[in-house]
Amino acid sequence: MSPYKERLMKRTLYIPILGAAALSALFADAEKLVILQTNDTHSQLDPTEKDLGGIQRRKVLVDSIRSAEKNVVLVDAGDAVQGTLFFTLYGGEAEMKMMDALGYDIAIIGNHDFDNGMDALKKNVSSTKGVEWLSTNYEFDDPQLDSIFAPYKILDIDGRRIAFMGINLDPKGMIAEGNYDGVHYLDGLKAANATAWALKHNEKADMVVAVTHIGYDEVPPSDKMLAASSEDIDIILGGHSHTVLTPGSGMEWLDNADGKPVLVTQNGKSGLLMTQVTIDLDSIGTLPPVYKQYDITNRLDARVDQTLDTVLNPYRKGVAELMGQKIGRASYELKYDEPGLLNFVSDFLLMRGEELLGKRPDLALANKGSLRRGLPKGDITRGEIISMQPFANKVVVIDVKGSELAKAFDIMASRDGDGVSANVEAVYDPVTKKCTSILIDGRPIDPEKTYTISTIDYLANGGDYMEPLTTGSKLARSEEIVYDDLITYIKSLKNKPINPSRKERMHR
């Protein structure tokens, strides 16, 4: 390992929390900039069901670090909204108020900021008071939105020019069609690198920070691709893929096109972690930044800002009402990232498709990305079902040729499997991420046969990159949102517990 690489590893830390005195002691003789980063909070304003995260606890950390440091910039890398009842009920209003309450300096939007359409996005971003919204590679037809989003921001701090830009994902295949009308996507890699070059050479920036919502290593352009192709980007503050880039893991330092290291950070999701990047302003280019990550737990509760309760409590009332309405039961805990819950949703889609079509479809497909929380053993509430499937999707039945269906299975395999109904079993190669076997009712897919598929309209319209499904035609569609259909079904069981199979149906 080179001496420089050794210095990088020594300057990445994971710590639970530092007091003000300890923070002040670090680099006491140097002028420095502290960047605090969050990403993919997904409306988790209160702690999770496992008592982790929470916006009031986050504020404790932010306030503590601000009291100890001269230069602090608070940044969000997108998807502050969508995923809990706060967004379902109030559309992002509470989340934007919390961004103002914590004093965010810079933010970008994520794909879920578009979930309620362009008018809702504009309402949310225009409601914030002190946030500088960035987007380097989106152009907006709406002049008001165009005026809100700047392509970059340069901060002059103690004689150093630190530039920030925002790189967003390609909406096609990820954001529901119709929800991003008037947005023009510019190639993320080209826009980032051209802007970074101009910032370094024309604007004389000493450091360029890319705030991104493109994912660490998923669909292009990813943070790994951005780092590898860049010459002028020094730090990437990432989001979207919900990757936890733990300091010291080796995943956080990537070589750029010149072989120089670029720091890449990301905090998973739901606000369970917060990043701190400390830049020695006197040693830019010679000393690498220090990367730390804080976990956000109940140890911070003694210092929470109670004044936030006055803002949040009116929103909490509606959330609590839905979370208290019992509608059914579960035989065992259904975790959002385990097969049981995905199987339950997939089998429900097949059953609901049969009701809509008047006969059983050939199969059902569900994307695991639609699952945002698990369900507890025992009583299930209306609020838990809505939080588990919070999106405004509807059940549809489509017909698709077998050759296109096989392509769709390969897309599901590329993300390590999705949900299929009980009559389907698929095996995929973890290396090639292609399916090696697909059986429907015990028979391989016939490429010439037309199959009826029950799924959600988001996938049928090509969402989650399921472009092959758009080649078919729609046969039936529910009038209700998926979570309402689920609630109706669970209530019809009259307290008989749901007991889905735990067997993995798409496996390596």
N, C-alpha and C positions, 0 to 999 in steps of 0.2 A: 504494500500500500504506500502511495506517495505521501510525503510529509503534508501536502496540502489536503489530501483526502483525510488524513488523520486529524487534522485541525477541524475539518468539517464535522466529523463524527463526534469530536469532543464538544462541539458547540451546538449540538442538538440534544435537548433534554425533555423528559416528561416528568412533570411535578404536579402534585395536587393543588397547591396554592402557596404563594409567597406573601409574607407580610410586607408592609411598606418599607420597613428598615432594610430587609433583605433585598428587596427590589432596588432600592437606592444604592446599595453596596455594589451591585453589578455594574462594571464599567463606570465607576464613579468619576474618573478623571476624563472621560470622553463625552463629547457631544453625541447624542444618539436620538434616533427616531424609533418609537415603539409602534408597530402596527398590530392591532387586534383584529382577528378575523373570525366571522361566523359564516355558516352556509347551511342551506337545506334545513332550516328550522321547522318548516312545514306546519306552521300554526301551533306548535307545541309551546304555548304560552305558559301553561301550568305544568308542573312535573308530570312525567309519564306514570302509567299504572304501577311501575316499579320504583317510583319516587326518585327519578333521575331527571336532570335538566330543570328548566323553569326560567322564565324571563326575569323574575325578581332576583333569583340567585345569580344570573348572568350579570345583572346590574351591580351586584356586590363586587364582583371581580373587576368590572370595568371601572367603577368608581375608585376602588383600591389602587389600581394601577395608575389611573389618572392623577391620584393624589401623590403618587411617588415619582412620577415621571414628568419631565418638562414638555416633551413632544409626543403626543399620542394621537393616532388616527384609527378610528373604528370603522371597519369595512365589512360589508356583507356580500357574499358571492352567489346570491340568488336563491329562489324558492323559499322566501320567508313565509309564504302562504301555502295553504291547501294541505289537509291531512287530519284536521280535527274539527270539531263542531264549531269552533270559533270562526272558521272560514265558511263552513256550510251555512251557518246562520247569518253571519254578518259580512261576508264577502271580502274580507281583508281590512276592514276598518280598524279593528282592534290591533292587528299586527302593525299597521302603519303608525298608530298612536304609540305603540311600544318602541318603534324605531326612533321616533322623535324623543320619547322619554329617556332613552338610553343615549341619545346624542350621536347617532350614526353620522359619519362624515361623508362616506362614499358607499354606494350600493349599485348592484346591477340586478336586472330581473332574471328569473329563471323561466323554464317552460311552463310551470304551473301558474305563473302570473297571468297567463292567457286563458285560464280555465273558464272564466266567465265572460270572455270576449274582450274586444278592444275598448269599449266604453268603460267597463269595470277596471281594466288595467289603467286607463287614463285617470279615472277617478282616484284610484289608490295612489299612484305615484305623484299626482298633483296635490294630494292632501298633505304630504309631508312638508315640514317647515325648513329643516336644515340639511337635508340629505342632498348630496350631489349625485344624481343618477347618471351613469355612464353606459354608453353602448358604442363601440367602435365599428361594429360590423352589421348593425341594423340601421336601415333608413326608413323613416315614417312618412307616409303621405299626409297624415294629420299634422298641420303646422304647430298645434299646441304641444303634441307629443314630441315633435322634432325639436322644439325649443327647450323641452325639459331634459332631454338626453344629450349630454356632451360626449364627443368622441374620446376625450381624455381630460385629465386634470393634472396640473403641475403645482406642487407645493414647494414654496421656497422656505427652507428650514435651516437656520443657522448657516446661511451661505451656500447651502446645497439645494439642487433642484431635483426633486423626487417626483417622477411622473407616474400616473396611474391611468390605465385604460381598461375597457370592459369588453370581453369577447363572449359572444353568445352562440348557442348551437343553431344548426339549421332547423327551422321549424317543421319542414316537410318530413313527414313520417314520425314525428314526435308530438307535435301539437295538433289538436283536432282541427280538421279543415273547417274554415269559416270563422275560427277564433283568432286568426292573425291576419285578417284582411287589411291591406294597407301597409304591411311590413315587408321590406325588401331585404333579403339576406345577402350579405357580401361574404365571400369565402373567408372563413375564420383565420386560417393560417396566413393567407396573403395579406389580409387587413392588419393582423397583429404584427407581422414582420415589417410591413411597409411603415406602419405607424411608429413602431419601436425605432426603426432607422431614422425617421424624421425627428422623433423626440430626442434621440441621442445626438444627431448631427446638425439639425436645424435649430431645435429648441435648446440645445446644449444641456439636456438632462444628464445628471450624474448617475441616475439609476432609473430603470423602467420596471414597474410592477404591473403585471397583467392579472386582473381580477376576472376569473373565467367561470362560466357555467357550461362546460362541454364534457366533463367527465375525465377521469384519470387515464383510462386505457380502453374505453369502449368504442362507440361508433366515431369515425373521424368527423371533425378534427378533435383529437383528444389532447389532454395536457402533455402526455408523453410525446406525441407528435409535434406539438407546439414547441416544447423544449428542444427536441432534436433538430428542428428546422430553424431555430432562431439563432441570431448572433448578438442581438441587442437587448433581449429580455433577461432580467436578472432574477426576478422572483415571480412565481405563478401562485396566486391564491385561488384554489380551485373549488368547484362544487359539482353537483348533478349526479355523480356516480355513487354518492354516499360512501366513498372510500375513507377509511381511517388511516391516514398516513402518520404513523407513530414516529416521533423523533427518535433517531437512532436505528430505525429499521433498515436503512439503506435505500428504501423506495423514494425517499424525499429529495435525494440529490440525483439529478439527471444531467448528462452531458449535452451541451448544445452543439451547434454545427461546427464550432471551433474547438470542441473538446473541453470547454470550460463548464464548470458545474452551475446548474440552475436549481434553485430551491423551489420545490413544489409542495404545497400544504393542502390538507383537506380534513374536515372534522366529522365524517360520517353524516348522521342526520339527527333530527329532532332536538338539536341544541344540547346534546349531552357533553360536548367538548367545546373549548374555545382555543384558538391559536394565538400565540404571541410571537412576532418576529421582531428582533431587535437589531437595528442597523447602526453600526459605529460610523457616524457621519465623517469623522476624520480619517477613516481608513477604508473608504469605499474602493473596491478593486483589489485590496490587499488582504483585508480580513473579511471572511464570509459572515453573513448574518447569523444570529443565534435563533434557533427554532425551539419553542416550548409549546406544550399543550396542557391546558388545565381541564380537569374533570369537574363537572358541575353537579354537586350533590347536596344533601341536607346539612352538611357541616357548615354551610353558609347561611342557614336559616336565621341565626341569631342577629344577623346584620342586614336582613332584607329591608328594602325601602317600603315602608307601609303605605306611603302616599300612592304607590302604584295600585293599591287595592281600590282606591276611589275611582280609578279609571277602569280597572278590569271587572269590578264586581257587577256592574250592570250587564256585561256580556256573560259573565259566569252564571247569572241567573237562568238564562235560556239554555245554556249548556247543561246545567244541573237538572233542569226539568226533563230534558230528553234522556239523560243518563239514568234517571230514576224510574223510567217507564218500563217495567218488566214485560217481556213478550213471549218468553220461552226459556228453554234450558239446554245445556250441553252436557254430554256424558263425561267429557274430559276437557282439559284445557287445550284450546286450539291456538297454537302459536302461529304468528303471521308468516314465519319463514320455514314452516314444516309442512309436510304433505297433507296432513289432515284437513286443514282449512282450505287449501287450494282444491282438494278433492271435493269438499263440500260445495264450494262455489261452482265447480265444473259440473258436478252431477245436478245441481240445481238448474244450471243453464240448459242442460239436456231436457229436464222435466218441463221447464218453462217453455222451451222451444216446441215441445210436443203439444202443450196447451195452445200455443199460438198457431201452429201449423195444422193441427188436427191429426197428426200422425208423428211417430217418433223420428227425429232427425237421425242421420247416420252417426253423428258424434257431436261433442261440444268442446270448445276451446276457450280457455280463460288465461289471461296474462297475470303472472304473479305480481307484476308491478302495480296492479289495481288494489292489492291488499295492503292496508296501511296500519293495521293493528290486529292483534289476536282477540280471541274471545275466551272468557274465563270458564272454568268448570262450574256448573250450576246455573244460576239465573243469568239470562241474557237480556239486555235492555235495548230499547229502540236506539238510543244514542250510541251504543256499542256497535250495532249493525251499520249505522250511517258512518261512523268513524272507520269501520273496517273497510267499507266500500264507499268512499266519500264522493266519488266523481259522478257527474250528471250523465252517465251512460245509460243506454237502454238495450234490452235484449232484442237481438234480431236473428232471423233465420235466413241463411243465404245458400245458394248452390254454387259449387266451385268444381272445376274439373280436377281429376285426381292428380295430374301432373303439377298443377298449381298448388294443390294441397300439400304435396310432398315438399315443395319449395318452402311453404309456410312452416312445416315441421323443422326444416333445416334452420330457419330463422329462430325458431324457439330454442333449438339445440344450441345456437350460437350464444344464447344467454343462459346456458345451463338449465334449460328446460322450463316449460310453463305448465299450465293445467290442462288436462284432458279428462273426458268422462270415463266412467268405469269400464266401458267396453273397448277402450283403447290402451295399447301398450306400445311404447316407443323406446328404442335403445339408440344412443348416440355415442360417437367417438369423442372423448374429451379433448383430443389433440386437434382433429380436423373440424370439430364442432358440426359434424354432419350426422344425420341419422343413418344407422346401419340396418335398422329393422323398424317397421311401422305396421302394426296389426290393428285392424278395425273389425271387431267381432270375430277375431281369430284369423282374419284373412289379410294378406298384404294389400296395400293401396294399388288399385288398378288405374294407371295413368289416363286411360280413356274413359273411365266412368265419371259421371257427375255425382258429387256427394252433397247432401244437405247438411249444413253445419249451423249449430246454435252457438252464438257468441255475443259479444257486445258491439255496438255500432262503432266504437272507437277503433277496434281491430278490423272490423269489416270495411272501414273507410281507409285502412292503411296505416293506422296508428301503431306505434311500437315497431315500425318498419315492416309491417305485415302487408306489403304491397301485393303479394299474390292473391290475397283475399279480395282485392278490388276488382279482379277479373270476373267475379261472379255476379249474380243478380239477387236482389233482396226478395224474399218470399213472404216474410211476415215481420212485424215489429211490435213490441210492447208499447203501450201508451205511458207506462210508468217508468220512473228511474229505477235502476237495478236495486238500490237499497230498499225502495218501497215494495218492489216485488218480493224481495227476500223477507221483509217484515211480514207481509201478508202470508207467505208460505209458512214461516215459523209459527205465527199465531194460529194457523189452521191445524197445526199438530196438537193443539190443546194441551200444552205442557209436556207432551212426550219428548224426551231429550233427543237432540240430534246426535248421531253417533257415526260420523264418517270414517271411512277406511283410512288407516295410517300408511297404506302401501304407496310407495313412490311409483308413479305410472310413466314418467319419462326419466330414464335413468342411464347412467354411464355403463 
